[in-house]
Amino acid sequence: MAKSSLDDSTADAVVAVVIVSVAVLSVVEWLSGLPA
């Protein structure tokens, strides 16, 4: 990522979105792996 093209708030927002997306995908995968 070109740090110079992003201000701190934009970088923080991108990081937050990535973390939330990974967390949601992990929960979905975990729930789908549970026995019905």
QUISULHU-V656909 format. One record per run of one state. SS is the DSSP state (H for helix, E for strand, - for the rest). FROM is the first residue (numbers start at 1). TO is the last residue. If there is no record, write none. Layout:
SS/FROM/TO
SS/FROM/TO
This chain:
-/1/2
H/3/5
-/6/7
H/8/33
-/34/36
